[in-house]
């Protein structure tokens, strides 16, 4: 029987709290977008580089499989659960702040987008950046940042 050390419990609580906070931050913005409290338009000081535009994404990236919302939702729940297991395992097996931070960002982003899919039936995307082909939300950037942290850590550890 594996008994968790107090430090592991506190690390898990910290990761969970941070991930939940990230999800709540993005969800707050999504609610403001949905309620019309934040309007479409160019974000000040970005010179057209970033714009707010509300979009309901019922599918995967770039709205692929938007006609299969139940399957996409089930996949999202599965991936979020799998990430939670990875986070738990890493917190128990490793004593590494970078991995903890990466997992918290990935889990927070997954939690927010999965909550949208389950609760609304779609993900609220609202941020057009750069060439304006795709529309993102903050959770997408959380996930990307977490994955980049994990990649950097893996390269550093194996290099």
C-alpha beads as a LAMMPS data file, in Angstrom:
LAMMPS data file: protein, C-alpha beads

159 atoms
158 bonds

1 atom types
1 bond types

-500.0 500.0 xlo xhi
-500.0 500.0 ylo yhi
-500.0 500.0 zlo zhi

Masses

1 110.0

Atoms # bond

1 1 1 0.000 0.000 0.000
2 1 1 1.379 3.381 -1.023
3 1 1 0.990 6.090 1.588
4 1 1 1.231 9.626 0.331
5 1 1 3.592 11.983 2.053
6 1 1 2.214 15.289 3.306
7 1 1 4.298 17.120 0.719
8 1 1 2.622 15.144 -2.082
9 1 1 -0.832 15.994 -0.718
10 1 1 0.042 19.692 -0.543
11 1 1 1.519 19.588 -4.050
12 1 1 -1.629 17.927 -5.380
13 1 1 -3.794 20.506 -3.622
14 1 1 -1.676 23.291 -5.082
15 1 1 -1.848 21.867 -8.600
16 1 1 -5.601 21.333 -8.314
17 1 1 -6.210 24.798 -6.900
18 1 1 -4.091 26.475 -9.578
19 1 1 -5.731 24.450 -12.379
20 1 1 -9.198 25.268 -11.037
21 1 1 -8.287 28.953 -10.785
22 1 1 -7.129 28.992 -14.418
23 1 1 -10.372 27.309 -15.508
24 1 1 -12.449 29.776 -13.491
25 1 1 -10.572 32.748 -14.996
26 1 1 -11.259 31.577 -18.539
27 1 1 -14.837 30.658 -17.699
28 1 1 -15.407 34.142 -16.286
29 1 1 -14.246 35.660 -19.574
30 1 1 -16.421 33.207 -21.528
31 1 1 -19.455 34.169 -19.433
32 1 1 -18.785 37.863 -20.062
33 1 1 -18.507 37.179 -23.791
34 1 1 -21.732 35.144 -23.785
35 1 1 -23.627 37.750 -21.727
36 1 1 -22.544 40.552 -24.070
37 1 1 -20.533 42.340 -21.382
38 1 1 -17.491 42.113 -23.665
39 1 1 -18.149 43.163 -27.250
40 1 1 -16.506 42.047 -30.458
41 1 1 -13.713 44.291 -31.697
42 1 1 -10.015 45.026 -31.767
43 1 1 -8.342 44.845 -28.370
44 1 1 -6.757 48.167 -27.433
45 1 1 -2.979 48.432 -27.810
46 1 1 -2.718 45.454 -30.188
47 1 1 -2.833 47.397 -33.493
48 1 1 -5.219 44.835 -34.949
49 1 1 -3.081 41.847 -33.910
50 1 1 -5.710 40.555 -31.475
51 1 1 -9.483 40.827 -31.682
52 1 1 -12.437 39.628 -29.660
53 1 1 -14.954 37.669 -31.709
54 1 1 -17.435 35.311 -30.104
55 1 1 -17.542 31.880 -31.674
56 1 1 -19.268 28.664 -30.586
57 1 1 -17.060 25.678 -31.344
58 1 1 -19.114 22.475 -31.285
59 1 1 -16.295 20.343 -32.660
60 1 1 -12.586 19.905 -32.206
61 1 1 -9.893 22.308 -33.353
62 1 1 -11.112 24.543 -36.192
63 1 1 -14.629 23.147 -35.577
64 1 1 -13.813 19.725 -37.071
65 1 1 -16.498 17.111 -36.302
66 1 1 -18.997 19.803 -35.253
67 1 1 -21.792 17.438 -36.257
68 1 1 -20.634 14.917 -33.608
69 1 1 -21.011 16.959 -30.413
70 1 1 -21.741 13.981 -28.149
71 1 1 -18.651 12.134 -29.325
72 1 1 -16.491 15.259 -29.050
73 1 1 -17.800 15.867 -25.517
74 1 1 -17.082 12.261 -24.526
75 1 1 -13.558 12.556 -25.954
76 1 1 -13.017 15.808 -24.065
77 1 1 -14.118 14.215 -20.773
78 1 1 -11.840 11.228 -21.413
79 1 1 -8.814 13.402 -22.234
80 1 1 -9.403 15.596 -19.165
81 1 1 -9.692 12.505 -16.944
82 1 1 -6.530 11.043 -18.495
83 1 1 -4.676 14.316 -17.876
84 1 1 -5.877 14.241 -14.259
85 1 1 -4.375 10.748 -13.909
86 1 1 -1.089 11.908 -15.462
87 1 1 -1.049 14.853 -13.061
88 1 1 -1.718 12.589 -10.082
89 1 1 0.961 10.104 -11.135
90 1 1 3.557 12.817 -11.757
91 1 1 2.834 14.456 -8.397
92 1 1 3.315 11.119 -6.630
93 1 1 6.343 9.923 -8.606
94 1 1 8.268 13.133 -9.273
95 1 1 9.310 16.070 -7.176
96 1 1 9.471 18.597 -9.962
97 1 1 7.924 22.063 -9.946
98 1 1 8.126 22.490 -13.744
99 1 1 6.177 19.276 -14.356
100 1 1 3.644 20.295 -11.704
101 1 1 3.195 23.713 -13.341
102 1 1 2.893 22.197 -16.824
103 1 1 0.285 19.718 -15.623
104 1 1 -1.660 22.462 -13.845
105 1 1 -1.829 24.567 -17.027
106 1 1 -2.893 21.601 -19.182
107 1 1 -5.454 20.425 -16.636
108 1 1 -6.848 23.939 -16.122
109 1 1 -7.319 24.442 -19.856
110 1 1 -8.865 21.003 -20.276
111 1 1 -11.188 21.598 -17.332
112 1 1 -12.505 24.887 -18.717
113 1 1 -13.095 23.604 -22.238
114 1 1 -14.623 20.335 -21.012
115 1 1 -16.929 22.250 -18.665
116 1 1 -18.107 24.284 -21.682
117 1 1 -18.792 21.168 -23.732
118 1 1 -20.737 19.471 -20.941
119 1 1 -22.611 22.554 -19.703
120 1 1 -23.181 24.564 -22.905
121 1 1 -22.811 21.966 -25.634
122 1 1 -19.988 23.964 -27.236
123 1 1 -16.768 25.755 -26.331
124 1 1 -16.813 29.541 -26.320
125 1 1 -13.844 30.789 -28.342
126 1 1 -13.264 34.510 -28.436
127 1 1 -9.715 35.521 -29.269
128 1 1 -8.491 35.989 -32.824
129 1 1 -4.720 36.349 -32.891
130 1 1 -2.306 36.996 -35.721
131 1 1 -3.401 35.962 -39.173
132 1 1 -6.977 35.577 -37.943
133 1 1 -7.527 32.084 -39.292
134 1 1 -8.471 30.507 -36.001
135 1 1 -10.262 31.706 -32.886
136 1 1 -9.007 30.641 -29.471
137 1 1 -9.834 31.034 -25.821
138 1 1 -7.483 31.449 -22.886
139 1 1 -7.697 27.721 -22.083
140 1 1 -6.210 26.877 -25.467
141 1 1 -3.165 28.987 -24.582
142 1 1 -2.973 27.365 -21.134
143 1 1 -2.835 23.931 -22.780
144 1 1 -0.245 25.032 -25.356
145 1 1 1.910 26.627 -22.640
146 1 1 1.718 23.477 -20.493
147 1 1 2.664 21.238 -23.404
148 1 1 5.619 23.495 -24.287
149 1 1 6.800 23.370 -20.653
150 1 1 6.620 19.565 -20.702
151 1 1 8.526 19.404 -24.004
152 1 1 11.260 21.721 -22.742
153 1 1 11.532 19.661 -19.555
154 1 1 11.738 16.396 -21.526
155 1 1 14.412 17.803 -23.846
156 1 1 16.407 19.118 -20.898
157 1 1 16.127 15.817 -18.992
158 1 1 17.092 13.702 -22.016
159 1 1 19.630 16.064 -23.590

Bonds

1 1 1 2
2 1 2 3
3 1 3 4
4 1 4 5
5 1 5 6
6 1 6 7
7 1 7 8
8 1 8 9
9 1 9 10
10 1 10 11
11 1 11 12
12 1 12 13
13 1 13 14
14 1 14 15
15 1 15 16
16 1 16 17
17 1 17 18
18 1 18 19
19 1 19 20
20 1 20 21
21 1 21 22
22 1 22 23
23 1 23 24
24 1 24 25
25 1 25 26
26 1 26 27
27 1 27 28
28 1 28 29
29 1 29 30
30 1 30 31
31 1 31 32
32 1 32 33
33 1 33 34
34 1 34 35
35 1 35 36
36 1 36 37
37 1 37 38
38 1 38 39
39 1 39 40
40 1 40 41
41 1 41 42
42 1 42 43
43 1 43 44
44 1 44 45
45 1 45 46
46 1 46 47
47 1 47 48
48 1 48 49
49 1 49 50
50 1 50 51
51 1 51 52
52 1 52 53
53 1 53 54
54 1 54 55
55 1 55 56
56 1 56 57
57 1 57 58
58 1 58 59
59 1 59 60
60 1 60 61
61 1 61 62
62 1 62 63
63 1 63 64
64 1 64 65
65 1 65 66
66 1 66 67
67 1 67 68
68 1 68 69
69 1 69 70
70 1 70 71
71 1 71 72
72 1 72 73
73 1 73 74
74 1 74 75
75 1 75 76
76 1 76 77
77 1 77 78
78 1 78 79
79 1 79 80
80 1 80 81
81 1 81 82
82 1 82 83
83 1 83 84
84 1 84 85
85 1 85 86
86 1 86 87
87 1 87 88
88 1 88 89
89 1 89 90
90 1 90 91
91 1 91 92
92 1 92 93
93 1 93 94
94 1 94 95
95 1 95 96
96 1 96 97
97 1 97 98
98 1 98 99
99 1 99 100
100 1 100 101
101 1 101 102
102 1 102 103
103 1 103 104
104 1 104 105
105 1 105 106
106 1 106 107
107 1 107 108
108 1 108 109
109 1 109 110
110 1 110 111
111 1 111 112
112 1 112 113
113 1 113 114
114 1 114 115
115 1 115 116
116 1 116 117
117 1 117 118
118 1 118 119
119 1 119 120
120 1 120 121
121 1 121 122
122 1 122 123
123 1 123 124
124 1 124 125
125 1 125 126
126 1 126 127
127 1 127 128
128 1 128 129
129 1 129 130
130 1 130 131
131 1 131 132
132 1 132 133
133 1 133 134
134 1 134 135
135 1 135 136
136 1 136 137
137 1 137 138
138 1 138 139
139 1 139 140
140 1 140 141
141 1 141 142
142 1 142 143
143 1 143 144
144 1 144 145
145 1 145 146
146 1 146 147
147 1 147 148
148 1 148 149
149 1 149 150
150 1 150 151
151 1 151 152
152 1 152 153
153 1 153 154
154 1 154 155
155 1 155 156
156 1 156 157
157 1 157 158
158 1 158 159
